[in-house]
Amino acid sequence: MRIRILAPAAILLAALPALAWQSQSNQNAPAQTQQPRPKSQAEVAALQKVQQAYGAQNWDGAIQAINEVLENFPNTEFKAQLLDMAAEAAANKGDYAATITYGERAAEADPQNSSVLVLLAEDIAQHTHDTDFDKDQSIKKVNDYANKALAILKDPNAPPPPGLPAAQWPELRKQLTGQAYDALGQTAGLQKNYTEEINQYKTSLSIYPSPVTMARLAKAYVDNKQYDDAIAEANQVLAMNDAPPQVKQFAQAQKDLATKAKGAAAPNTPPPAK
């Protein structure tokens, strides 16, 4: 189960039709106020191909168009945003290896990109299993990415990502913060530290309620033998109209497990006296 986030880079590229290539006024603006801009009409056209494919959710086409921009315009000011979008496109098409490759390149291009740090933390956490030979290394990566993202997101002076309207930043900040705690909960579960897992999910939900995190919390309660809590949490997910079907199925499975385990753990009661 993956929590969907809106890539701020996609919002930035949505404004491309209104952009002309690098204007003299932009060149003379203070560096800290400049937004990325294309340097030629050819770059505008190439970026618009990215915009069209991404907007149509043609993830293969978007990745191909992004690679063409990066190859043909190596000095593009949109490099960090394009790599962010490529990572998100790869995640949406279920290509884990490409998600991590593009995500790590995006994080290298812009170390303050909390969105891509959270994406890396969440995807690595979801693809890590108890039987993996490199489980410990994966857990460390998740924790490093999630905690770095949280440090950025907790800074009250952190500006919104380039191109993101300031009014949308508080909501996105909450969503990314919630996801970072969700990733930390997943790694705690992989380490069988169920109390910590539960606490991380509760923190996540206190900041940004999500049916995915609620379903994971139900599972953590089952693992920690808190069956009544698991059933109650699962019931909340099942009652949500906007919870995706696969999330409801997962929550139902946790409810069934908790109900069965609760029944098995109940003490045997003597038959009533005749």
Buried (B, 14 or more C-beta within 10 A) or exposed (E): BBBEBBBBBBBBBEEBEEBEEBEEEBEEEEEEEBEBBBEEEEBBEBBBBBBBBBEEEBBEBBBBBBBEBBEEBEEBBBBBBBBBBBBBBBBBBEBEEBBBBBBBBBBEBBEBBBBBBBBBBBBBBBEBEEEEEEBEEBBEBBBBBBBBBBEBBEEEEBEBBBBBEEEBBEEBBBBBBBBBBBBBBBBBBBEEBBEBBBBBBBBBBEBBEBBBBBBBBBBBBBBBEBBEBBBBBBEBBBEBEEBBEEBBEBBBBBBEBBBEBBEEEEEEEEEEEE
